Amino acid sequence: MRINQRDIVNVEFIFPDGKAKNHYAIVVSNNELIESEGFVYLVLITSKDYNSNYYYELSNDMVLNFSFSKQSYVKCHILMTTMENIVSFPLGQIKKQYFDKIVNKIIYSIF
């Protein structure tokens, strides 16, 4: 396994309308799923701050070994599944305490 839960990666993110664009994303699937099935769930990171009900604001002190060049937000209602071999190598990692908050916001946003 080359990526882990909480990793920040770069991936061609496919939106619900079928359009694709390179974006940073956070790996949200657990490591067992990645290793056993070879696919990964990702949540979108963007610099757009619209619809604050569904985003989680990021800052550089929330990540390890990475810095965002712009103010960034996790769009907690926009997730994607892809194969592990499509995802770039990890660029950094979200700290555990912030990852847990992001997961809670994903649950709130979707369910």
TIMI-2910 file (N, C-alpha, C, CB; in pm, 1 decimal, decimal comma, always signed):
<rs>
+----------+----------+----------+----------+----------+----------+----------+----------+----------+----------+----------+----------+------+
!      n_x !      n_y !      n_z !     ca_x !     ca_y !     ca_z !      c_x !      c_y !      c_z !     cb_x !     cb_y !     cb_z ! resn !
+----------+----------+----------+----------+----------+----------+----------+----------+----------+----------+----------+----------+------+
!    +85,2 !   -117,5 !     +0,0 !     +0,0 !     +0,0 !     +0,0 !    +89,7 !   +123,6 !     +0,0 !    -96,9 !     -0,1 !   +122,8 !  Met !
!    +56,7 !   +215,5 !    -87,9 !   +139,0 !   +335,8 !    -98,0 !    +70,8 !   +459,8 !    -44,5 !   +177,9 !   +358,8 !   -240,0 !  Arg !
!    -59,0 !   +452,9 !    -18,9 !   -130,2 !   +564,3 !    +42,1 !   -205,3 !   +515,3 !   +165,6 !   -227,7 !   +629,6 !    -59,1 !  Ile !
!   -236,5 !   +608,1 !   +253,2 !   -303,2 !   +575,3 !   +378,8 !   -415,3 !   +674,6 !   +406,7 !   -202,5 !   +574,2 !   +495,0 !  Asn !
!   -504,5 !   +633,8 !   +494,4 !   -608,7 !   +723,5 !   +542,0 !   -541,9 !   +850,8 !   +595,7 !   -696,7 !   +654,4 !   +652,1 !  Gln !
!   -601,5 !   +964,9 !   +569,2 !   -557,8 !  +1097,9 !   +609,1 !   -456,6 !  +1160,5 !   +513,6 !   -499,1 !  +1091,8 !   +746,0 !  Arg !
!   -407,5 !  +1084,6 !   +414,6 !   -312,0 !  +1141,2 !   +319,5 !   -378,3 !  +1247,2 !   +232,7 !   -252,0 !  +1031,0 !   +231,4 !  Asp !
!   -301,6 !  +1347,9 !   +197,7 !   -342,0 !  +1447,0 !    +98,0 !   -278,5 !  +1403,4 !    -33,6 !   -298,0 !  +1594,7 !   +138,8 !  Ile !
!   -360,0 !  +1392,0 !   -136,3 !   -312,8 !  +1345,7 !   -266,6 !   -364,9 !  +1440,8 !   -374,1 !   -358,9 !  +1198,8 !   -294,5 !  Val !
!   -310,7 !  +1426,4 !   -492,4 !   -360,5 !  +1499,3 !   -609,3 !   -423,4 !  +1395,5 !   -701,7 !   -244,8 !  +1580,7 !   -682,5 !  Asn !
!   -543,1 !  +1424,6 !   -749,4 !   -614,5 !  +1327,0 !   -830,7 !   -704,8 !  +1400,5 !   -928,8 !   -697,0 !  +1229,8 !   -741,8 !  Val !
!   -731,2 !  +1338,4 !  -1042,3 !   -831,4 !  +1392,4 !  -1133,3 !   -967,3 !  +1360,7 !  -1072,7 !   -817,2 !  +1332,7 !  -1279,0 !  Glu !
!  -1029,1 !  +1461,4 !  -1015,1 !  -1153,5 !  +1445,1 !   -941,3 !  -1269,1 !  +1452,3 !  -1039,5 !  -1167,8 !  +1552,7 !   -830,1 !  Phe !
!  -1352,1 !  +1349,0 !  -1041,4 !  -1467,3 !  +1344,4 !  -1130,9 !  -1590,5 !  +1390,8 !  -1052,8 !  -1488,2 !  +1200,0 !  -1189,5 !  Ile !
!  -1652,5 !  +1495,9 !  -1102,7 !  -1768,4 !  +1555,0 !  -1036,2 !  -1896,8 !  +1484,1 !  -1078,0 !  -1777,8 !  +1704,9 !  -1067,8 !  Phe !
!  -2004,1 !  +1504,8 !  -1001,8 !  -2131,0 !  +1438,4 !  -1035,4 !  -2180,8 !  +1466,3 !  -1177,2 !  -2236,6 !  +1480,8 !   -937,8 !  Pro !
!  -2143,3 !  +1580,7 !  -1234,5 !  -2187,3 !  +1611,9 !  -1371,2 !  -2098,3 !  +1546,6 !  -1477,2 !  -2189,2 !  +1763,0 !  -1392,2 !  Asp !
!  -2000,0 !  +1466,3 !  -1434,2 !  -1912,8 !  +1395,0 !  -1526,9 !  -1785,9 !  +1469,8 !  -1564,2 !  -1987,9 !  +1363,6 !  -1650,2 !  Gly !
!  -1776,7 !  +1598,0 !  -1531,3 !  -1656,0 !  +1674,5 !  -1561,1 !  -1545,9 !  +1636,9 !  -1463,4 !  -1684,1 !  +1826,1 !  -1555,5 !  Lys !
!  -1421,5 !  +1647,9 !  -1510,1 !  -1307,1 !  +1610,9 !  -1426,4 !  -1207,3 !  +1726,2 !  -1421,9 !  -1238,9 !  +1481,8 !  -1479,7 !  Ala !
!  -1142,3 !  +1739,9 !  -1307,2 !  -1040,7 !  +1843,8 !  -1288,9 !   -945,4 !  +1798,4 !  -1179,0 !  -1106,0 !  +1982,2 !  -1253,3 !  Lys !
!   -816,6 !  +1827,2 !  -1195,9 !   -719,7 !  +1792,1 !  -1092,4 !   -745,4 !  +1874,9 !   -967,0 !   -575,2 !  +1813,9 !  -1142,9 !  Asn !
!   -747,3 !  +1804,8 !   -854,0 !   -770,2 !  +1868,2 !   -724,8 !   -691,3 !  +1792,7 !   -618,9 !   -921,8 !  +1871,6 !   -689,6 !  His !
!   -661,2 !  +1862,9 !   -511,1 !   -616,1 !  +1793,1 !   -392,5 !   -737,2 !  +1723,4 !   -332,1 !   -548,5 !  +1890,6 !   -290,2 !  Tyr !
!   -709,9 !  +1615,6 !   -261,5 !   -816,0 !  +1541,0 !   -193,8 !   -754,9 !  +1473,2 !    -71,8 !   -883,1 !  +1435,6 !   -289,9 !  Ala !
!   -842,8 !  +1436,0 !    +20,7 !   -800,2 !  +1363,5 !   +140,7 !   -851,3 !  +1220,8 !   +129,3 !   -853,0 !  +1432,3 !   +272,0 !  Ile !
!   -763,4 !  +1125,2 !   +157,0 !   -802,9 !   +984,3 !   +160,1 !   -883,6 !   +962,5 !   +287,9 !   -677,3 !   +888,1 !   +154,0 !  Val !
!  -1009,7 !   +918,9 !   +271,8 !  -1094,9 !   +896,1 !   +388,8 !  -1120,4 !   +748,0 !   +414,5 !  -1227,1 !   +967,8 !   +371,1 !  Val !
!  -1098,1 !   +661,8 !   +316,7 !  -1118,9 !   +518,5 !   +340,4 !  -1010,7 !   +464,5 !   +433,0 !  -1119,4 !   +440,1 !   +206,9 !  Ser !
!  -1045,1 !   +359,0 !   +506,7 !   -947,0 !   +303,8 !   +600,0 !   -843,3 !   +219,6 !   +525,3 !  -1017,1 !   +219,0 !   +708,3 !  Asn !
!   -731,1 !   +197,3 !   +588,9 !   -618,8 !   +128,9 !   +524,9 !   -651,3 !    -15,3 !   +488,3 !   -498,2 !   +131,9 !   +615,7 !  Asn !
!   -732,1 !    -82,5 !   +567,6 !   -768,9 !   -220,5 !   +537,1 !   -844,7 !   -228,4 !   +404,9 !   -853,8 !   -279,8 !   +650,5 !  Glu !
!   -937,5 !   -136,8 !   +382,6 !  -1012,4 !   -133,9 !   +257,4 !   -920,3 !   -107,5 !   +138,8 !  -1122,0 !    -27,5 !   +263,5 !  Leu !
!   -831,3 !    -11,7 !   +153,8 !   -737,6 !    +20,4 !    +46,0 !   -653,2 !   -101,6 !    +11,3 !   -646,8 !   +138,8 !    +85,8 !  Ile !
!   -599,7 !   -166,3 !   +113,7 !   -511,0 !   -280,3 !    +91,1 !   -584,8 !   -400,7 !    +33,6 !   -443,0 !   -319,4 !   +220,7 !  Glu !
!   -702,8 !   -430,6 !    +84,2 !   -771,8 !   -552,2 !    +41,0 !   -845,3 !   -536,8 !    -91,0 !   -868,7 !   -595,0 !   +146,1 !  Ser !
!   -897,4 !   -417,3 !   -120,0 !   -979,8 !   -398,5 !   -239,9 !   -910,4 !   -317,9 !   -349,4 !  -1108,5 !   -330,4 !   -202,6 !  Glu !
!   -811,1 !   -237,5 !   -312,3 !   -739,0 !   -158,3 !   -412,2 !   -810,2 !    -30,3 !   -452,8 !   -715,3 !   -240,9 !   -533,6 !  Gly !
!   -922,5 !     -1,3 !   -390,1 !   -984,9 !   +127,9 !   -420,3 !   -990,1 !   +214,1 !   -297,1 !  -1125,5 !   +108,9 !   -476,6 !  Phe !
!  -1013,9 !   +342,6 !   -323,1 !   -999,9 !   +442,4 !   -218,2 !  -1112,2 !   +545,5 !   -230,6 !   -860,9 !   +511,0 !   -225,6 !  Val !
!  -1163,4 !   +589,4 !   -116,3 !  -1259,4 !   +699,0 !   -110,2 !  -1183,4 !   +827,0 !    -79,6 !  -1370,0 !   +672,2 !     -3,2 !  Tyr !
!  -1219,1 !   +933,2 !   -152,0 !  -1153,0 !  +1062,5 !   -139,4 !  -1256,8 !  +1172,0 !   -118,2 !  -1067,2 !  +1092,5 !   -264,1 !  Leu !
!  -1220,4 !  +1275,3 !    -44,5 !  -1304,3 !  +1393,5 !    -30,0 !  -1227,6 !  +1512,3 !    -89,0 !  -1342,9 !  +1418,8 !   +121,0 !  Val !
!  -1299,2 !  +1595,9 !   -161,5 !  -1242,2 !  +1706,1 !   -237,8 !  -1189,9 !  +1818,7 !   -148,6 !  -1345,6 !  +1760,6 !   -333,2 !  Leu !
!  -1075,2 !  +1873,4 !   -187,0 !  -1022,8 !  +1998,1 !   -129,5 !  -1026,8 !  +2102,7 !   -240,2 !   -875,4 !  +1979,8 !    -71,8 !  Ile !
!  -1075,0 !  +2222,8 !   -207,3 !  -1083,7 !  +2330,4 !   -305,3 !  -1052,7 !  +2463,8 !   -239,5 !  -1222,8 !  +2333,7 !   -370,4 !  Thr !
!  -1032,7 !  +2565,6 !   -321,3 !  -1013,6 !  +2701,8 !   -269,0 !  -1144,6 !  +2780,2 !   -269,5 !   -907,6 !  +2776,7 !   -351,7 !  Ser !
!  -1251,0 !  +2720,2 !   -318,9 !  -1382,5 !  +2785,6 !   -322,8 !  -1452,4 !  +2768,3 !   -187,5 !  -1470,4 !  +2726,8 !   -438,0 !  Lys !
!  -1506,5 !  +2876,9 !   -133,3 !  -1564,1 !  +2871,9 !     +1,4 !  -1716,6 !  +2881,3 !     +4,2 !  -1507,0 !  +2982,7 !    +84,0 !  Asp !
!  -1782,1 !  +2854,3 !   -107,4 !  -1927,7 !  +2864,4 !   -108,9 !  -1992,8 !  +2750,3 !    -30,6 !  -1978,9 !  +2864,9 !   -252,7 !  Tyr !
!  -2111,9 !  +2776,8 !    +21,1 !  -2194,7 !  +2681,1 !    +95,8 !  -2124,4 !  +2629,5 !   +222,1 !  -2231,9 !  +2563,1 !     +5,9 !  Asn !
!  -2109,8 !  +2719,4 !   +317,6 !  -2037,2 !  +2687,6 !   +440,7 !  -2100,8 !  +2576,8 !   +523,9 !  -2025,5 !  +2810,2 !   +524,1 !  Ser !
!  -2224,5 !  +2540,8 !   +495,6 !  -2287,3 !  +2428,4 !   +566,2 !  -2214,5 !  +2297,3 !   +539,1 !  -2434,1 !  +2415,4 !   +525,2 !  Asn !
!  -2145,4 !  +2289,9 !   +426,7 !  -2087,2 !  +2163,2 !   +384,1 !  -1935,9 !  +2165,7 !   +366,7 !  -2149,5 !  +2121,5 !   +256,8 !  Tyr !
!  -1869,8 !  +2271,9 !   +408,4 !  -1723,7 !  +2270,2 !   +398,3 !  -1658,9 !  +2276,4 !   +535,8 !  -1674,7 !  +2386,8 !   +312,2 !  Tyr !
!  -1531,8 !  +2233,4 !   +537,9 !  -1449,0 !  +2241,6 !   +657,8 !  -1325,4 !  +2320,8 !   +618,8 !  -1411,5 !  +2098,3 !   +714,8 !  Tyr !
!  -1304,5 !  +2432,2 !   +683,3 !  -1193,0 !  +2519,9 !   +650,4 !  -1061,1 !  +2458,6 !   +697,2 !  -1213,2 !  +2658,7 !   +713,7 !  Glu !
!   -962,6 !  +2460,6 !   +609,0 !   -829,7 !  +2407,5 !   +640,4 !   -730,3 !  +2520,7 !   +661,0 !   -780,8 !  +2313,9 !   +528,8 !  Leu !
!   -630,3 !  +2494,4 !   +741,5 !   -516,1 !  +2584,8 !   +754,1 !   -390,0 !  +2498,4 !   +754,8 !   -526,1 !  +2674,1 !   +884,8 !  Ser !
!   -277,7 !  +2561,2 !   +727,3 !   -153,2 !  +2485,5 !   +715,9 !   -110,2 !  +2419,4 !   +846,9 !    -43,6 !  +2576,0 !   +667,5 !  Asn !
!   -155,5 !  +2469,4 !   +960,9 !   -117,8 !  +2405,5 !  +1087,0 !   -197,0 !  +2276,3 !  +1112,9 !   -138,9 !  +2503,1 !  +1202,5 !  Asp !
!   -292,2 !  +2244,3 !  +1025,9 !   -370,4 !  +2120,3 !  +1038,2 !   -309,3 !  +2003,4 !   +962,1 !   -511,4 !  +2143,5 !   +988,8 !  Met !
!   -201,3 !  +2029,8 !   +890,4 !   -141,6 !  +1926,3 !   +805,9 !     +4,8 !  +1903,8 !   +841,7 !   -154,3 !  +1964,3 !   +658,1 !  Val !
!    +51,5 !  +1787,0 !   +806,7 !   +191,4 !  +1750,2 !   +824,0 !   +259,4 !  +1746,7 !   +687,9 !   +204,6 !  +1613,4 !   +895,7 !  Leu !
!   +377,7 !  +1804,9 !   +677,1 !   +463,1 !  +1795,9 !   +559,2 !   +401,2 !  +1851,9 !   +432,2 !   +500,1 !  +1654,9 !   +536,3 !  Asn !
!   +316,3 !  +1952,4 !   +444,1 !   +251,5 !  +2010,8 !   +326,4 !   +200,4 !  +2149,2 !   +362,6 !   +135,1 !  +1920,5 !   +274,9 !  Phe !
!   +197,1 !  +2238,1 !   +263,5 !   +139,0 !  +2371,2 !   +282,1 !    +52,0 !  +2404,1 !   +162,2 !   +249,5 !  +2478,9 !   +301,1 !  Ser !
!    -65,6 !  +2456,6 !   +190,1 !   -154,2 !  +2502,4 !    +83,9 !   -110,8 !  +2641,8 !    +41,3 !   -302,9 !  +2501,9 !   +130,2 !  Phe !
!   -110,7 !  +2668,2 !    -88,8 !    -71,7 !  +2800,9 !   -137,9 !   -187,1 !  +2900,7 !   -129,9 !    -22,0 !  +2791,1 !   -282,0 !  Ser !
!   -311,3 !  +2850,6 !   -117,2 !   -430,7 !  +2934,1 !   -104,9 !   -510,9 !  +2885,9 !    +14,7 !   -516,9 !  +2930,1 !   -235,1 !  Lys !
!   -600,7 !  +2971,3 !    +61,9 !   -695,2 !  +2925,9 !   +163,0 !   -772,2 !  +2807,6 !   +103,7 !   -792,6 !  +3042,2 !   +207,8 !  Gln !
!   -785,4 !  +2699,5 !   +178,8 !   -846,1 !  +2577,7 !   +125,6 !   -958,3 !  +2527,0 !   +214,9 !   -740,9 !  +2469,6 !   +108,9 !  Ser !
!  -1047,7 !  +2449,4 !   +153,3 !  -1165,8 !  +2397,5 !   +220,7 !  -1189,5 !  +2253,4 !   +177,3 !  -1289,8 !  +2485,0 !   +190,4 !  Tyr !
!  -1229,9 !  +2170,6 !   +271,7 !  -1273,5 !  +2035,4 !   +238,7 !  -1420,9 !  +2045,3 !   +206,4 !  -1245,9 !  +1933,1 !   +356,0 !  Val !
!  -1460,1 !  +2002,2 !    +87,8 !  -1601,4 !  +2001,3 !    +47,9 !  -1659,0 !  +1867,3 !    +92,8 !  -1619,2 !  +2022,7 !   -109,1 !  Lys !
!  -1713,6 !  +1865,9 !   +211,7 !  -1749,2 !  +1741,2 !   +280,4 !  -1864,0 !  +1665,1 !   +216,4 !  -1784,4 !  +1770,9 !   +421,6 !  Cys !
!  -1928,9 !  +1722,5 !   +119,4 !  -2038,3 !  +1654,8 !    +50,7 !  -1997,8 !  +1606,5 !    -88,9 !  -2158,1 !  +1747,8 !    +40,4 !  His !
!  -1870,4 !  +1623,9 !   -124,7 !  -1823,9 !  +1581,1 !   -256,6 !  -1714,7 !  +1476,2 !   -238,1 !  -1771,3 !  +1702,4 !   -340,3 !  Ile !
!  -1754,9 !  +1350,9 !   -254,3 !  -1663,8 !  +1237,2 !   -241,2 !  -1653,9 !  +1162,9 !   -373,0 !  -1710,3 !  +1142,0 !   -129,5 !  Leu !
!  -1547,4 !  +1086,2 !   -386,9 !  -1525,0 !  +1008,7 !   -507,5 !  -1456,6 !   +877,9 !   -469,1 !  -1440,0 !  +1088,5 !   -610,5 !  Met !
!  -1483,5 !   +775,2 !   -545,7 !  -1413,0 !   +648,0 !   -531,6 !  -1329,1 !   +626,2 !   -656,4 !  -1512,7 !   +529,5 !   -509,3 !  Thr !
!  -1206,6 !   +581,1 !   -638,1 !  -1120,6 !   +548,9 !   -751,4 !  -1026,2 !   +437,1 !   -709,9 !  -1041,3 !   +674,2 !   -799,9 !  Thr !
!   -947,7 !   +390,6 !   -802,5 !   -849,5 !   +286,3 !   -773,4 !   -722,9 !   +350,0 !   -715,8 !   -816,3 !   +204,1 !   -901,4 !  Met !
!   -661,4 !   +279,3 !   -624,6 !   -542,0 !   +331,5 !   -557,7 !   -433,0 !   +370,3 !   -657,2 !   -487,7 !   +228,4 !   -459,7 !  Glu !
!   -416,7 !   +294,0 !   -764,5 !   -308,6 !   +321,4 !   -859,7 !   -332,7 !   +447,0 !   -944,3 !   -290,4 !   +202,5 !   -951,0 !  Asn !
!   -450,6 !   +508,1 !   -934,4 !   -481,7 !   +632,5 !  -1005,7 !   -439,5 !   +754,0 !   -924,1 !   -631,9 !   +640,2 !  -1037,8 !  Ile !
!   -425,2 !   +735,8 !   -793,9 !   -398,7 !   +844,3 !   -700,7 !   -248,7 !   +871,3 !   -692,5 !   -455,3 !   +811,1 !   -561,6 !  Val !
!   -212,9 !  +1000,6 !   -683,3 !    -71,3 !  +1035,7 !   -669,8 !    -17,3 !   +989,2 !   -534,9 !    -51,3 !  +1187,9 !   -685,7 !  Ser !
!   +114,6 !   +987,9 !   -525,5 !   +177,2 !   +959,6 !   -396,5 !   +136,3 !  +1067,7 !   -296,8 !   +332,4 !   +952,2 !   -409,8 !  Phe !
!   +137,1 !  +1035,8 !   -169,2 !    +96,9 !  +1135,0 !    -68,2 !   +183,2 !  +1260,5 !    -73,9 !   +104,7 !  +1074,1 !    +71,5 !  Pro !
!   +115,8 !  +1374,0 !    -61,7 !   +183,9 !  +1502,5 !    -58,7 !   +203,2 !  +1550,6 !    +84,9 !   +105,5 !  +1606,1 !   -139,2 !  Leu !
!   +118,0 !  +1504,8 !   +172,3 !   +118,3 !  +1541,5 !   +313,4 !     +9,6 !  +1461,8 !   +382,1 !    +97,1 !  +1695,0 !   +333,4 !  Gly !
!    -23,7 !  +1501,1 !   +502,7 !   -125,2 !  +1427,3 !   +577,4 !   -198,1 !  +1521,4 !   +673,1 !    -61,3 !  +1309,6 !   +655,0 !  Gln !
!   -329,2 !  +1502,2 !   +684,5 !   -410,3 !  +1576,8 !   +779,9 !   -383,4 !  +1520,5 !   +919,5 !   -562,9 !  +1568,7 !   +743,7 !  Ile !
!   -364,9 !  +1608,2 !  +1016,1 !   -345,5 !  +1562,6 !  +1153,8 !   -472,9 !  +1493,8 !  +1202,7 !   -307,9 !  +1681,6 !  +1247,2 !  Lys !
!   -454,8 !  +1392,2 !  +1287,1 !   -564,8 !  +1306,3 !  +1331,5 !   -681,7 !  +1384,4 !  +1390,5 !   -514,2 !  +1207,7 !  +1433,4 !  Lys !
!   -655,5 !  +1479,6 !  +1479,7 !   -765,8 !  +1550,2 !  +1545,8 !   -850,7 !  +1628,6 !  +1445,6 !   -711,2 !  +1645,0 !  +1653,0 !  Gln !
!   -791,1 !  +1678,7 !  +1338,2 !   -866,6 !  +1751,2 !  +1235,9 !   -935,5 !  +1654,2 !  +1141,0 !   -774,2 !  +1845,4 !  +1157,3 !  Tyr !
!   -870,2 !  +1543,0 !  +1113,2 !   -933,2 !  +1441,0 !  +1028,9 !  -1063,5 !  +1392,8 !  +1093,1 !   -836,6 !  +1321,5 !  +1005,9 !  Phe !
!  -1061,9 !  +1368,7 !  +1221,7 !  -1182,9 !  +1323,5 !  +1291,4 !  -1295,3 !  +1426,4 !  +1277,9 !  -1152,7 !  +1297,3 !  +1440,5 !  Asp !
!  -1262,6 !  +1553,4 !  +1283,6 !  -1362,9 !  +1658,6 !  +1266,2 !  -1415,9 !  +1661,1 !  +1123,4 !  -1303,8 !  +1795,2 !  +1302,6 !  Lys !
!  -1327,8 !  +1637,6 !  +1027,6 !  -1368,7 !  +1633,3 !   +886,9 !  -1463,9 !  +1516,4 !   +864,4 !  -1245,1 !  +1621,3 !   +793,7 !  Ile !
!  -1432,0 !  +1400,4 !   +919,2 !  -1520,6 !  +1283,5 !   +905,5 !  -1657,7 !  +1314,1 !   +965,9 !  -1458,1 !  +1158,4 !   +974,4 !  Val !
!  -1661,7 !  +1377,2 !  +1081,4 !  -1790,1 !  +1414,5 !  +1141,9 !  -1868,0 !  +1510,2 !  +1051,9 !  -1767,6 !  +1478,7 !  +1279,6 !  Asn !
!  -1798,4 !  +1603,0 !   +988,1 !  -1864,2 !  +1697,4 !   +897,2 !  -1914,0 !  +1625,3 !   +772,2 !  -1767,7 !  +1811,6 !   +858,1 !  Lys !
!  -1840,0 !  +1525,5 !   +724,2 !  -1885,9 !  +1445,0 !   +610,1 !  -2016,4 !  +1374,2 !   +647,7 !  -1776,8 !  +1340,7 !   +567,2 !  Ile !
!  -2018,7 !  +1314,0 !   +763,8 !  -2140,2 !  +1244,3 !   +809,3 !  -2256,4 !  +1342,0 !   +818,0 !  -2117,0 !  +1176,5 !   +946,7 !  Ile !
!  -2234,2 !  +1458,3 !   +877,5 !  -2338,2 !  +1560,7 !   +887,7 !  -2386,2 !  +1603,0 !   +749,0 !  -2286,1 !  +1682,9 !   +965,6 !  Tyr !
!  -2292,5 !  +1622,3 !   +656,1 !  -2323,6 !  +1674,8 !   +523,7 !  -2401,5 !  +1576,4 !   +437,3 !  -2196,8 !  +1713,4 !   +453,6 !  Ser !
!  -2376,4 !  +1449,3 !   +454,2 !  -2437,2 !  +1349,5 !   +366,5 !  -2557,3 !  +1281,6 !   +431,2 !  -2334,5 !  +1245,2 !   +327,4 !  Ile !
!  -2548,9 !  +1256,4 !   +559,6 !  -2654,6 !  +1179,7 !   +623,4 !  -2741,2 !  +1266,5 !   +712,6 !  -2595,6 !  +1066,4 !   +703,6 !  Phe !
+----------+----------+----------+----------+----------+----------+----------+----------+----------+----------+----------+----------+------+
</rs>
